[in-house]
Amino acid sequence: MFGHDHYVPILKGKGGEFAALGWLTSSVAEALTPLVEFVEPPFDYKAQANTKTLDKHLSDDAGRLIAGWTGGGRVFLDTIWIDSDALADGKHHLEYLFDECRGKIAAVPVGGLTRGQEHEAAIAAIHGEDEVGAVLRLDAEDLEELGVPLETAVDAWLEVVGITAAECDLVVDLGALPPGARGTMRLFARTMLPALPRVGEWRTLTIASSAFPDSLTNLATDTEHFVARDDFLLWQSVIGAALPRLPSLGDYAITDPTILRGPMRAGAAAIRYTLDDLWMIVKRQSLSATPGYGQFNDASAILAARSEFMGAEHCKGCEFIASCGAGGPRGNQTTWRTVGTCHHLTKTTQQLASLGGTAVPSAPPPATP
């Protein structure tokens, strides 16, 4: 059980995000429960084939998650980006993933109302062996059936997977918030939550959304941009209302809900830095232009000199920014996803802790080089 001052970040199962979990202090890790979305195996567009089998891919990613998530509690595992009935080494891929994680981390499977019988059977099998319950993730389309149709569908799902609402964590995922309708979405969230089926019975209740831009391409280079954290502001609006139950916060950290398809291309050097109600995006030129990744040194120096920078002691991500700005290692795009994600998770857990008057400590001061 956790309350509304807990944090459920939805993270893509990629190298930068896995590494970010390993960068967190134990106090920050204990204040959040990540929902990790495992993705499809890497695809070679030239050869038009996956570079790994699904079982090898899941085994490798499970290992990276286990290596990083050493100081935390439960973690929600979702395979939403993988075909719901796909097999890995002859069994349902979700069962295979839990075989890889069992006894190493406290994992809970994530399901949805439209993922099919095979997926539901896999969750039932995992709960039958581990007795961990499950996570039910509702999306915007599910909420269109709010009322009796949704309650009927939810009850049927609980019966099939063999759990009660008290054994289930409910995540209401509103997805990407339309920029022109974010005020309307806040009002919808406040009126929708009391109408959820069994609202008082769920093991935990989380409302998630995303306000991070789906692309930074249209942002001008060689400048700093500020984007409103409307997902955080929506949650603040919800918990300020008179509701039968206050939800915890879910967001997509420093990315949007989608998965990019197609070959990877070098983008611009950009640092995504979380503030109280805003993200600051320090954007430079394309990484394919001179001086390439050296632009991260320049961008870090700019950020470290600004009043918004929280100091090298704030977290390991901020420590890296300070070092890079002083001419230290610059890393690559995966490194910078780790840097920004670590800072975002630390900053957000500190904001939520302040609601209850319990401060989440920052990282210890960085070691002197």
ABEGO torsion letter per residue (X at the ends): XBBAABBBBBBBBBAAAAAAAAABBAAAAAABBBBBBBBBBBBBAAAGBBABBAAAAAAAAAAAAAAABAABBBBBBBAAABBAABBBGGBBAAAAAAAAABGABBBBBBBBAAAEAAAAAAAAAAAAAAGAEBBBBBBAAAAAABEAAAAAAAAAAAAAAGBBAAABBBBBBAEBBBAAAAAAAAAAAAAAAAABBGAAABABBBBBBBABBABAAABBBGBBBBBBBAAAAAAAAAAABBBABBBBBBBAEABBABBBBEBBBBBBBBBBBBBAABBBBBBBBBAABOAEAAAAAAAAAAAAABAABAEAAABAAAAAAAAAAAGBBAEBAAAAAAAAAAAAAAAAAAAAAAAAGBBBBBBBBBBBX
